[in-house]
């Protein structure tokens, strides 16, 4: 299972979409990145494989996207998916 987190301008909570297959998750991620790079607002519709829910949004309201694999093990230090700075020893 793969998780896509879509960050919206002015909204502290991300929109989360789950994809079962890595290829489908990569396609969705790439389409979001391409839409963000284009600079012109586009519409985007995604379906969550876990819940079957659909989301429709304008890419002009997006400010970022993150894709992470979801594993059954706990993440280090209880952190949720994201970018962690490595500590120097």
C-alpha positions, 0 to 999 in steps of 0.5 A: 500500500502506498500513501499520497499526501496532498498539501493544500494552501491554507489547510493544515491537514493533508488530503490522503489517498491510498494506492495498492500498487506501486505503479498506480501510486507512481502514476498518480504522483507523477500526474500531480507533479506535472500539474504543479509544474505546469503553472496553470490550474488544472482539475484532478480526480483521485480515488482512494483504493482503501476506502473507495472515496474520490476527491476532485480538486484544482491543482492551483490550491495544491502546494505539495505532494508526498508519496510514501510506502506504508508498511506494517512496521512502526516507523522510527521514533513514532514519526509519521511519513515525512522527511527526517533530518539525519542527526550527526554524531 
